[in-house]
Amino acid sequence: MLFNTIDYILFLPVVIIVYYLIPHKFRWIFLLAASYYFYMSWKVEYIFLILFSTLIDYLCGIRMEKLPDKKSRAPWLILSLFTNLGLLFFFKYFNFASNNLNLFFQEFGIPQDLPLMKFLLPVGISFYTFQTLSYSIDVFYGRQKAERHLGYFALYVSFFPQLVAGPIERFSRLTPQLKEKHTFSYENLANGLRLILYGLFIKMVIADNLSGIVDQIYSSPAKYNSLDILTGIFLYSFQIYSDFYGYSIIAIGSALLMGIKIMDNFKTPYLSKNIAEFWQRWHISLSTWFRDYLYFPLGGNRVAKSRWVINILIVFIASGFWHGANWTFIIWGSLYGILYLFENVLNRKLGLKKKHPKFSAVHIILALKTFIFVSFIWVFFRSQSFNDAINIFKLLFENWHVSTASLSIPSSIWIFLFIFIFSDIVLYNKRFDTWIDRLSYIYRWSIYGVMIFAIIAFAGVENFPFIYFQF
């Protein structure tokens, strides 16, 4: 069930109405059933993966809490890690490993042909796997008490607004809200609907319309001249941002309708002055997960300089590999790590780490620099293979006078893209619902009207899946 479908538009109001009508003590049962129904609308069989992972982590958490020290808890943490990462590896990375091992064997003339599995990747498996792992690790270190109520723990794992593409929530933040008795609030209703409307606008009007244009470039780049290819590269930056940002704020808005606040996942990342700041503003729930559960355990920056460099590269490579079972994602993450380290050295030498006034000339120049770097690195993320990515860059510099096709972009797309960019600048360090609430009645409803009209008039008839659903 996609957020941008009639099914969800019918599903969500029913859930909200029933949620407030039934007694508080039964709400967890209803929300759990609704969340499982939401997930099973993709593929019924895969609900058993969530159930199995939930039960293992629930039991491991209780066992770890009863044991006195890390040494005795370790086997139960290993069981949790092995189960969750094992399922993730099997469904997401098994074919990648088999393909590469087969290529390795062929290179050395070894008669071996490892099998490949034919199945659909379970939607959201990377997200809910990391969510449950954070709980197990926190219980292991004594930062979190084990949850004794299986129902609430299952709801934490499967809460439908953020189940399939995040934000990746921590148990200590989400579960107390799931247990709290929420009363109907007009403020939550208004803000939740504002976020959902804005999310649908940037997904259906911006991301979906850019999708077809970007696909033209990446499917047949040799047909287009260098300027068209460059345009496609930059447009993909806005496509993936508006697509994932749109999903995230629809998720936040959906949860807010029930009085539940989940974390912001984006904070105007393309206005970042460097790569370090970009990753503090882009997919925040994932970057903070890697910070807390990989970077800090590796020693963070409290180690020798050489070891710190290795820590940074490990984190970025792991982040890349989390996104997909392809060398392009590993290269994508590696490039961020290298650029992060390079900027760290350069910033210290040139004094660029100093704070600069918002939207000053220096801020604008640095933000444009970051956007250009990020856009070029996105090429590896978007390409199907390393050779495809290299071909894009090759044609970018060679096809200045070669063109057998013309990239046609309707003026309406440029207009709405400009509106989105302008709104992102206006919303710098702010969220749409709180920003628009401060406007006068006339301005507020004028903006609502424009977005509703744009969704009706310019959204395509095809429902494009959210990009991050594949992870």
C-alpha positions in Angstrom: 0.0 0.0 0.0 1.6 3.2 -1.2 1.0 6.6 0.5 0.1 8.2 -2.8 -2.8 5.8 -3.6 -6.6 5.8 -3.0 -6.1 2.7 -0.9 -4.1 4.7 1.7 -6.4 7.7 1.5 -9.2 5.3 2.5 -7.1 3.3 5.0 -5.7 6.2 7.0 -9.0 8.0 8.0 -10.5 4.7 9.1 -7.5 3.9 11.3 -7.6 7.4 12.8 -11.3 7.4 13.5 -11.3 3.9 15.1 -8.1 4.7 17.0 -9.9 7.6 18.9 -13.2 5.8 19.3 -11.9 2.6 21.0 -10.7 2.5 24.6 -7.0 3.2 25.1 -6.3 -0.3 26.4 -7.3 -1.8 23.1 -5.5 0.7 20.8 -2.3 -1.3 20.6 -4.2 -4.3 19.3 -5.9 -2.3 16.7 -2.8 -0.4 15.6 -0.8 -3.7 15.4 -3.5 -5.3 13.3 -3.6 -2.2 11.0 0.2 -2.2 10.7 0.3 -5.9 9.7 -2.6 -5.3 7.2 -0.7 -2.4 5.8 2.5 -4.5 5.3 0.6 -7.6 4.0 -0.9 -5.5 1.2 2.4 -5.9 -0.6 3.1 -9.6 0.0 1.3 -11.6 2.7 4.0 -14.2 3.2 6.6 -11.7 4.2 4.7 -10.8 7.4 6.2 -14.0 8.8 9.7 -12.4 8.6 8.6 -9.5 10.8 6.9 -11.9 13.2 10.0 -14.1 13.5 12.4 -11.2 13.9 10.0 -9.6 16.5 9.8 -12.7 18.6 13.6 -13.4 18.5 14.4 -9.8 19.6 11.7 -9.8 22.2 13.0 -13.0 23.8 16.7 -12.0 23.5 16.0 -8.6 25.2 14.3 -10.3 28.2 17.1 -12.8 28.5 19.8 -10.1 28.3 18.2 -8.0 31.0 18.2 -10.9 33.4 22.0 -11.5 33.0 24.5 -9.5 35.1 27.2 -8.6 32.6 28.1 -8.2 29.0 30.0 -11.4 28.8 26.9 -13.5 29.8 24.6 -11.3 27.6 26.8 -11.6 24.5 25.4 -15.0 23.2 21.9 -13.5 23.2 23.0 -10.3 21.4 24.8 -12.6 18.9 21.6 -14.5 18.4 19.7 -11.3 17.7 22.4 -10.0 15.3 22.7 -13.3 13.5 18.9 -13.7 13.1 18.3 -10.1 11.8 21.4 -9.7 9.7 21.1 -13.3 8.5 17.6 -12.6 7.1 18.8 -9.3 5.7 21.8 -11.0 4.0 19.7 -13.8 2.6 17.1 -11.7 1.0 19.1 -8.7 0.0 22.8 -9.7 -0.4 22.8 -13.5 -1.2 22.6 -13.0 -5.0 25.2 -10.3 -4.8 27.6 -12.6 -3.0 26.9 -15.5 -5.3 27.4 -13.5 -8.4 30.7 -12.1 -7.2 32.0 -15.5 -6.0 31.0 -17.0 -9.4 33.0 -14.3 -11.1 35.9 -15.0 -8.8 35.8 -18.7 -9.5 35.7 -18.1 -13.2 38.7 -15.9 -13.0 40.8 -18.7 -11.6 39.2 -21.5 -13.6 37.5 -23.1 -10.7 34.4 -25.2 -11.8 31.9 -23.8 -9.4 28.5 -22.2 -10.0 26.7 -21.0 -6.9 22.9 -20.7 -7.2 20.9 -17.5 -7.4 17.6 -17.1 -5.5 14.5 -15.8 -7.3 12.3 -13.8 -4.9 11.2 -10.3 -4.3 13.1 -8.2 -1.7 10.8 -7.8 1.3 9.7 -4.2 1.5 11.4 -2.2 4.2 13.5 -5.1 5.5 16.6 -2.8 5.9 14.6 -0.3 7.9 12.8 -2.5 10.4 16.0 -4.7 10.8 18.0 -1.7 11.9 15.1 -0.6 14.2 15.0 -3.9 16.0 18.8 -4.1 16.2 19.0 -0.8 17.9 16.8 -2.1 20.6 18.8 -5.3 21.1 22.1 -3.4 21.3 20.7 -0.8 23.8 19.4 -3.6 26.0 22.8 -5.4 25.8 24.6 -2.2 27.0 22.0 -1.5 29.7 20.9 1.7 28.1 17.3 0.3 27.7 15.2 -1.9 29.8 13.7 -4.9 28.0 10.1 -4.6 27.0 7.9 -7.3 28.7 4.7 -6.6 26.7 5.0 -8.5 23.4 2.2 -6.6 21.8 3.8 -3.2 22.3 7.2 -4.5 21.2 5.6 -5.9 18.0 3.9 -2.5 17.5 7.3 -0.8 17.9 8.8 -3.0 15.1 5.8 -2.6 12.7 4.2 0.8 13.3 2.8 1.4 9.9 3.7 5.1 9.1 7.4 4.4 9.3 7.5 0.7 8.7 8.8 0.4 5.1 11.0 3.5 4.7 11.6 5.0 8.1 12.4 7.2 9.8 14.3 4.5 11.8 13.0 5.2 15.3 14.6 4.2 18.7 12.6 2.2 21.2 13.1 4.7 23.9 11.5 7.4 21.8 8.6 5.6 20.0 7.3 3.0 22.5 6.4 5.4 25.4 4.3 7.3 22.9 2.6 4.2 21.7 1.7 3.4 25.3 0.5 6.9 26.2 -3.1 7.7 26.1 -3.7 10.3 23.3 -6.8 12.4 23.1 -8.0 14.0 19.9 -6.3 17.3 19.2 -7.2 19.8 16.5 -3.6 21.0 16.4 -2.3 17.5 15.7 -5.0 17.0 13.1 -4.2 20.2 11.3 -0.4 19.8 11.4 -0.7 16.1 10.4 -2.8 17.0 7.4 -0.6 19.9 6.4 2.4 17.5 6.4 0.6 14.9 4.4 -0.5 17.4 1.8 2.9 18.9 1.4 4.4 15.4 1.2 2.0 14.4 -1.5 2.7 17.6 -3.4 6.5 17.1 -3.5 6.2 13.4 -4.2 3.4 13.4 -6.9 4.1 16.8 -8.5 7.9 17.1 -8.2 9.4 13.6 -7.9 7.0 11.7 -10.1 7.2 14.3 -12.9 11.0 14.4 -12.8 11.2 10.6 -12.8 10.3 10.2 -16.5 12.8 12.8 -17.5 15.6 11.3 -15.5 14.8 7.8 -16.8 15.2 9.1 -20.3 18.8 10.2 -19.6 19.9 7.2 -17.6 18.3 4.6 -20.0 19.8 6.1 -23.2 22.5 8.7 -22.3 24.2 8.4 -25.7 21.2 9.9 -27.4 21.6 13.2 -25.6 24.1 16.0 -25.6 26.2 16.9 -22.6 24.0 19.7 -21.5 21.0 17.4 -21.4 23.0 14.8 -19.5 24.1 17.4 -16.9 20.5 18.6 -16.6 19.4 15.0 -15.9 22.1 14.6 -13.3 21.0 17.7 -11.4 17.3 16.8 -11.8 17.9 13.4 -10.2 19.2 15.2 -7.1 15.8 16.9 -6.8 13.9 13.7 -7.7 15.4 11.5 -5.0 15.2 14.3 -2.4 11.5 15.2 -3.1 10.7 11.5 -3.3 12.2 10.4 0.0 11.5 13.7 1.8 7.9 13.5 0.6 7.6 9.9 2.1 9.2 11.0 5.4 6.9 13.9 6.0 3.8 11.9 5.0 4.9 9.3 7.6 5.4 12.0 10.2 2.1 13.6 9.4 0.3 10.2 9.5 1.7 9.4 13.0 1.0 13.0 14.2 -2.8 12.4 13.5 -2.6 9.9 16.4 -0.6 12.3 18.6 2.6 10.3 18.0 5.7 12.3 17.1 8.4 10.6 15.0 11.7 12.2 14.2 12.4 14.6 11.3 14.4 12.8 8.6 15.5 15.8 6.5 16.5 19.4 7.2 17.1 21.2 4.0 20.2 19.1 3.1 21.0 20.8 -0.2 21.8 24.0 1.7 24.6 22.3 3.6 28.0 23.9 3.5 30.0 20.6 3.4 29.6 16.9 3.3 29.6 16.5 7.0 26.7 18.9 7.4 24.9 17.2 4.5 24.8 13.9 6.4 23.6 15.7 9.5 20.6 16.9 7.4 20.0 14.0 5.0 18.3 10.7 6.1 19.0 11.8 9.7 17.6 8.6 11.3 20.1 6.4 9.3 23.1 8.6 9.7 22.6 8.9 13.5 22.1 5.1 13.6 25.5 4.5 12.0 27.0 7.1 14.3 25.6 5.5 17.5 25.9 1.8 16.6 28.9 1.7 14.4 31.1 4.8 14.5 31.1 5.2 18.3 31.7 1.5 19.0 34.7 1.7 16.6 36.1 4.4 18.8 34.7 7.5 17.0 37.3 10.3 16.9 38.8 9.2 20.3 41.4 7.1 18.5 44.7 7.7 16.6 44.3 9.7 13.4 44.9 6.8 11.1 42.3 4.7 12.9 39.8 7.6 12.8 40.3 7.7 9.0 39.5 4.0 8.8 36.4 4.5 11.1 35.1 7.1 8.8 35.6 5.0 5.7 34.0 1.9 7.3 30.9 3.9 8.3 30.4 5.4 4.8 31.0 2.2 3.0 28.6 0.4 5.3 26.0 3.1 4.7 26.5 2.6 1.0 26.1 -1.2 1.2 23.0 -0.8 3.4 21.4 1.0 0.5 21.8 -1.8 -2.0 23.5 -5.0 -3.1 25.6 -3.5 -5.9 29.1 -2.2 -6.2 27.7 1.1 -7.3 26.3 1.7 -3.8 29.7 0.7 -2.2 31.4 3.2 -4.5 28.8 5.8 -3.7 29.4 5.4 0.0 33.2 5.3 -0.4 33.2 8.5 -2.4 31.3 10.3 0.4 33.9 9.0 2.9 36.8 10.2 0.8 35.2 13.6 0.2 34.4 13.9 3.9 38.0 13.3 4.8 39.3 15.6 2.1 37.0 18.4 3.2 37.9 17.9 6.8 41.6 18.5 6.0 40.8 21.4 3.7 38.4 23.1 6.1 41.0 23.1 8.9 43.7 24.5 6.7 41.5 27.2 5.1 39.4 27.9 8.2 36.1 27.0 6.5 34.7 25.3 9.6 33.9 28.7 11.0 30.3 29.6 11.2 29.0 31.8 8.4 25.8 33.9 8.5 22.8 32.2 7.0 22.5 32.8 3.2 25.6 34.9 3.2 27.7 34.9 0.0 30.1 32.3 1.6 27.2 30.1 2.6 25.7 30.2 -0.8 29.0 29.4 -2.6 29.7 26.5 -0.2 26.1 25.2 -0.5 26.4 25.2 -4.3 29.7 23.4 -4.1 28.2 20.7 -1.9 25.2 20.4 -4.1 27.4 19.9 -7.2 29.5 17.2 -5.5 26.4 15.4 -4.1 24.8 15.5 -7.6 27.8 13.9 -9.3 28.0 11.2 -6.6 24.3 10.4 -7.1 25.2 9.1 -10.5 26.7 6.0 -8.9 23.5 5.6 -6.8 21.2 5.9 -9.8 23.2 3.8 -12.3 22.6 0.1 -12.7 26.3 -0.7 -12.8 29.7 0.8 -12.5 30.2 0.8 -16.3 26.9 2.7 -16.7 28.0 5.4 -14.2 31.4 5.8 -16.0 29.6 6.0 -19.3 27.4 8.8 -18.0 30.5 10.8 -17.0 32.3 9.9 -20.3 29.3 11.1 -22.4 29.0 14.2 -20.2 32.3 15.4 -21.4 32.2 14.1 -25.0 28.6 14.7 -26.2 28.7 18.5 -26.5 27.8 18.4 -30.2 26.1 14.9 -30.4 22.4 14.5 -30.0 19.8 12.2 -31.6 17.1 13.1 -29.1 16.0 16.2 -27.4 15.3 16.4 -23.7 11.9 18.1 -23.5 10.9 19.4 -20.1 7.4 21.0 -19.8 7.4 24.6 -18.4 5.0 23.4 -15.7 7.8 21.2 -14.3 10.2 24.1 -14.1 7.6 26.2 -12.4 6.8 23.6 -9.7 10.5 22.8 -9.3 11.2 26.4 -8.7 8.4 26.5 -6.1 9.9 23.5 -4.3 13.4 24.9 -4.3 12.0 28.3 -3.0 10.0 26.5 -0.3 13.0 24.5 0.8 15.0 27.8 1.2 12.1 29.3 3.1 11.9 26.2 5.3 15.6 26.3 6.2 15.8 24.7 9.8 12.0 24.8 9.9 9.2 22.3 9.3 6.3 23.0 6.9 3.5 22.5 9.4 4.9 24.9 12.0 5.9 27.4 9.3 2.6 27.6 7.5 0.7 27.8 10.8 2.2 31.2 11.4 0.9 32.6 8.1 -2.4 34.5 7.8 -5.6 32.6 6.9 -5.5 34.0 3.3 -1.9 33.0 2.6 -2.3 29.6 4.2 -5.3 28.6 2.2 -3.9 30.0 -1.0 -0.9 27.7 -0.6 -3.2 24.7 0.2 -5.2 25.5 -2.9 -2.1 25.6 -5.2 -0.9 22.3 -3.9 -4.3 20.6 -4.2 -4.7 22.0 -7.7 -1.2 20.8 -8.7 -1.7 17.3 -7.4 -5.0 17.0 -9.3 -3.9 18.6 -12.5 -0.2 17.7 -12.8 0.3 14.4 -10.9 0.6 11.5 -13.4 -2.0 8.7 -13.6 0.7 6.2 -12.7 1.5 5.7 -9.0 5.3 5.7 -8.9 6.7 3.7 -5.9 8.9 5.6 -3.5 12.5 5.1 -4.4 13.6 4.1 -0.9 11.0 1.2 -0.8 13.7 -0.9 -2.7 16.0 -0.7 0.4 
